[in-house]
Amino acid sequence: MAAPNPPIVRSVGAETVGSIQSLMGTIVIAIFVITFVVQAFQIPSQSMENTLLVGDYLLVNKLCYGGRGLGDHIMPYQKIRRGDIVVFHYPVDPTQHFVKRVIGVPGDRLRMVSKKVWINGKPIDEPYVRFLEPPNGRDPSAVFRDNFPRLDVYATNMEGKWLLEMRKLVEDGELIIPEGHYFVMGDNRDDSQDSRYWGFVPRENIIGRPLIIYWSVKDWDGNSTATVSGRLHHVAYAITHIFQITRWGRTLRLVH
């Protein structure tokens, strides 16, 4: 008599365990990548136009600048340089994420004259900047915005703490950027809440640098996403209208 076949439960169980292990490994790798390597962000405002538009979805490299730990002396991390676009925790409210361009680095002496940025006594070339209006010499807020730093005129939307701090750092009409801090501005220079209004970005607030626009969508479906039903409606609309709302020319575009 032939020997009975061994029960197949064991092999099925082994396959199940293997599948679970593989799934858990994938989840661990995904968590590691999201936590330490890249993170997704959405552009919510017009402050970086035309470099970044409302509706752009970014992948941000969180490793490029290092973490100022022991590994920074071993790994080939980059320094934060003028012209870099960075994502950071908003210093006034660290729960919010902002994206701006680094204009001044520690030790720089910065000023603006009729919208033109000068660093260490020399004007810098900014081909990425967008202006909406000519300089206005009569509106105090516009004078402050276009001729920074000014201690005789103020913008109505300035942070009071920054106004007091700025007074201590202005010398001969130039703002001196202290160690461990960065001065950032939006490319849409006339419509950007940036370092001119609330101050420096500390090094520890900087998350990383955008790598790529992995998806970009046009203005679509203005319903609120504050409620669960609103968010579900947005998701359903995006799935059913993905070809109509996608900016194909911006999708998978490198950020620079």
C-alpha positions as CSV (number, residue, x, y, z in Angstrom):
1,M,0.0,0.0,0.0
2,A,1.3,3.4,-1.0
3,A,2.3,5.7,1.8
4,P,-0.3,8.4,2.4
5,N,0.5,11.9,1.1
6,P,1.9,14.2,3.8
7,P,-0.6,16.9,4.9
8,I,-0.3,20.0,2.7
9,V,-1.2,22.3,5.7
10,R,2.5,22.5,6.6
11,S,3.6,23.8,3.1
12,V,0.7,26.2,3.0
13,G,1.6,27.5,6.4
14,A,5.2,27.9,5.4
15,E,4.2,29.9,2.3
16,T,1.9,32.0,4.5
17,V,4.7,32.7,7.0
18,G,7.0,33.5,4.1
19,S,4.5,35.9,2.6
20,I,3.9,37.6,5.9
21,Q,7.7,38.0,6.4
22,S,8.0,39.4,2.9
23,L,5.2,41.9,3.5
24,M,6.6,42.9,6.8
25,G,10.0,43.4,5.2
26,T,8.5,45.6,2.5
27,I,6.6,47.7,5.2
28,V,9.8,48.1,7.2
29,I,11.7,49.3,4.1
30,A,8.9,51.6,3.2
31,I,8.8,53.1,6.7
32,F,12.5,53.5,6.7
33,V,12.4,55.3,3.3
34,I,9.6,57.6,4.3
35,T,11.2,58.3,7.7
36,F,14.8,58.8,6.7
37,V,15.2,59.1,2.9
38,V,12.3,60.8,1.1
39,Q,9.0,62.4,2.0
40,A,6.0,63.6,-0.1
41,F,4.8,67.1,0.1
42,Q,2.2,69.2,-1.8
43,I,2.6,72.8,-2.8
44,P,-0.4,74.8,-1.3
45,S,0.5,78.4,-2.2
46,Q,1.8,80.6,-5.0
47,S,4.9,81.8,-3.2
48,M,7.3,79.7,-5.4
49,E,5.8,80.4,-8.8
50,N,6.8,79.8,-11.5
51,T,9.3,77.3,-10.2
52,L,6.7,75.4,-8.2
53,L,2.9,75.7,-8.7
54,V,-0.1,75.1,-6.6
55,G,-1.0,71.4,-7.1
56,D,2.6,70.2,-7.6
57,Y,3.4,67.1,-5.5
58,L,7.0,66.7,-4.5
59,L,9.4,64.0,-3.3
60,V,11.9,65.6,-0.9
61,N,15.3,64.2,-0.3
62,K,15.8,64.1,3.5
63,L,19.3,62.8,3.5
64,C,21.1,65.2,1.2
65,Y,22.1,67.6,4.0
66,G,22.7,65.1,6.7
67,G,21.7,65.6,10.3
68,R,24.7,67.2,11.8
69,G,25.6,64.0,13.6
70,L,28.6,61.7,13.6
71,G,27.6,60.3,10.2
72,D,28.0,63.8,8.6
73,H,31.8,63.3,8.8
74,I,31.6,60.0,6.9
75,M,28.9,60.3,4.4
76,P,29.2,62.7,1.4
77,Y,26.5,65.0,2.5
78,Q,26.0,68.4,0.8
79,K,26.2,71.8,2.3
80,I,23.2,74.1,2.1
81,R,24.0,76.6,-0.6
82,R,22.6,79.8,-1.9
83,G,20.0,79.0,-4.5
84,D,19.0,75.7,-3.0
85,I,15.2,75.1,-2.7
86,V,14.5,73.6,0.8
87,V,11.5,72.3,2.7
88,F,11.6,73.2,6.4
89,H,9.5,73.5,9.5
90,Y,8.1,77.0,9.7
91,P,9.9,78.7,12.6
92,V,6.8,80.5,13.8
93,D,4.7,77.3,13.8
94,P,6.9,74.2,13.4
95,T,3.8,72.0,12.7
96,Q,3.6,73.7,9.3
97,H,6.0,72.9,6.4
98,F,7.2,75.6,4.1
99,V,9.2,75.5,0.8
100,K,11.4,78.4,-0.2
101,R,14.8,79.2,-1.8
102,V,17.9,79.8,0.2
103,I,19.1,83.4,-0.5
104,G,21.6,83.9,2.4
105,V,23.8,81.5,4.3
106,P,25.6,82.0,7.6
107,G,28.0,85.0,7.5
108,D,26.4,86.7,4.5
109,R,25.6,90.3,4.6
110,L,22.3,90.8,2.7
111,R,20.2,93.7,1.4
112,M,17.7,94.4,-1.3
113,V,17.6,97.6,-3.4
114,S,14.5,98.1,-5.6
115,K,13.9,94.3,-5.6
116,K,17.5,93.4,-6.4
117,V,19.3,91.2,-3.9
118,W,22.8,92.1,-2.9
119,I,25.0,89.6,-1.1
120,N,28.3,90.8,0.5
121,G,28.3,93.9,-1.5
122,K,27.5,92.3,-4.9
123,P,24.2,91.9,-6.8
124,I,23.3,88.3,-7.5
125,D,21.7,86.8,-10.6
126,E,18.2,85.3,-10.0
127,P,16.7,84.1,-13.3
128,Y,14.1,82.1,-11.3
129,V,12.5,85.2,-9.7
130,R,9.0,86.4,-10.7
131,F,7.8,90.0,-10.1
132,L,4.1,91.0,-10.2
133,E,4.4,94.8,-9.9
134,P,7.0,97.6,-10.2
135,P,8.7,99.0,-7.1
136,N,6.3,101.3,-5.1
137,G,8.1,104.1,-3.3
138,R,5.0,105.3,-1.5
139,D,3.5,102.2,0.2
140,P,5.5,101.5,3.3
141,S,4.9,97.8,3.1
142,A,6.1,97.7,-0.5
143,V,9.1,99.8,0.4
144,F,10.0,97.4,3.2
145,R,9.4,94.4,0.9
146,D,11.5,95.7,-2.0
147,N,14.3,97.5,-0.1
148,F,15.2,95.1,2.7
149,P,16.2,95.6,5.5
150,R,14.6,98.9,6.4
151,L,14.3,100.0,10.0
152,D,12.3,103.2,9.2
153,V,9.3,101.5,7.5
154,Y,7.5,98.3,8.3
155,A,5.2,95.7,6.8
156,T,1.9,95.2,8.5
157,N,2.3,91.4,8.5
158,M,5.7,91.3,10.2
159,E,6.3,89.2,13.2
160,G,7.0,91.5,16.2
161,K,9.7,89.2,17.6
162,W,11.5,89.3,14.2
163,L,11.4,93.1,14.1
164,L,13.2,93.3,17.5
165,E,15.8,90.7,16.4
166,M,16.4,92.4,13.1
167,R,17.3,95.7,14.7
168,K,20.3,93.9,16.4
169,L,21.6,92.4,13.1
170,V,21.5,95.3,10.7
171,E,24.8,97.1,10.1
172,D,25.4,99.7,7.4
173,G,22.0,98.8,5.8
174,E,22.9,95.1,5.6
175,L,21.4,92.2,7.5
176,I,24.1,89.9,8.9
177,I,23.0,86.3,8.9
178,P,24.2,84.5,12.1
179,E,25.8,81.1,12.3
180,G,23.4,78.1,12.0
181,H,20.7,80.2,10.3
182,Y,19.5,80.8,6.7
183,F,17.6,83.6,5.0
184,V,15.0,82.2,2.5
185,M,12.6,83.8,0.0
186,G,10.0,82.7,-2.4
187,D,10.6,82.9,-6.2
188,N,7.3,84.8,-6.5
189,R,9.0,87.7,-4.8
190,D,6.1,90.1,-4.6
191,D,3.7,87.5,-3.1
192,S,5.8,85.5,-0.6
193,Q,5.7,85.3,3.2
194,D,9.3,84.6,3.8
195,S,12.4,85.6,5.9
196,R,11.7,89.3,5.3
197,Y,8.6,89.0,7.5
198,W,9.4,86.3,10.1
199,G,13.1,85.8,10.2
200,F,15.7,83.1,9.7
201,V,15.3,79.4,9.3
202,P,17.4,77.5,11.9
203,R,19.5,74.7,10.5
204,E,17.7,72.1,12.5
205,N,14.3,73.1,10.9
206,I,15.5,72.2,7.4
207,I,14.0,68.8,6.3
208,G,15.6,68.5,2.9
209,R,15.6,69.4,-0.7
210,P,12.9,68.7,-3.3
211,L,14.0,66.1,-5.9
212,I,11.2,65.7,-8.3
213,I,7.6,66.7,-9.1
214,Y,6.1,63.2,-9.2
215,W,2.6,64.5,-10.0
216,S,1.1,67.9,-10.8
217,V,-2.6,68.7,-11.0
218,K,-4.6,71.7,-12.3
219,D,-7.1,73.6,-10.2
220,W,-9.9,71.1,-9.6
221,D,-12.9,70.5,-7.4
222,G,-13.1,73.3,-5.0
223,N,-15.1,71.4,-2.3
224,S,-13.6,71.5,1.2
225,T,-11.4,68.7,2.4
226,A,-12.0,69.6,6.1
227,T,-14.5,66.8,6.4
228,V,-14.2,63.1,5.8
229,S,-16.9,63.3,3.1
230,G,-15.0,66.2,1.4
231,R,-11.7,64.3,1.4
232,L,-13.5,61.2,0.0
233,H,-15.1,63.3,-2.7
234,H,-11.6,64.7,-3.7
235,V,-10.1,61.2,-3.9
236,A,-13.1,60.0,-6.0
237,Y,-12.9,63.0,-8.3
238,A,-9.1,62.6,-8.8
239,I,-9.4,58.9,-9.7
240,T,-12.2,59.5,-12.2
241,H,-10.7,62.6,-13.8
242,I,-7.0,61.9,-13.5
243,F,-6.2,62.4,-17.2
244,Q,-8.1,65.8,-17.3
245,I,-6.6,67.2,-14.1
246,T,-2.9,66.1,-14.5
247,R,-0.4,68.6,-15.8
248,W,1.5,66.1,-17.8
249,G,4.2,68.5,-18.8
250,R,5.2,69.0,-15.1
251,T,4.8,65.5,-13.9
252,L,8.2,63.7,-13.3
253,R,10.0,67.1,-13.7
254,L,13.2,67.6,-11.6
255,V,13.2,70.5,-9.2
256,H,16.0,73.1,-9.4
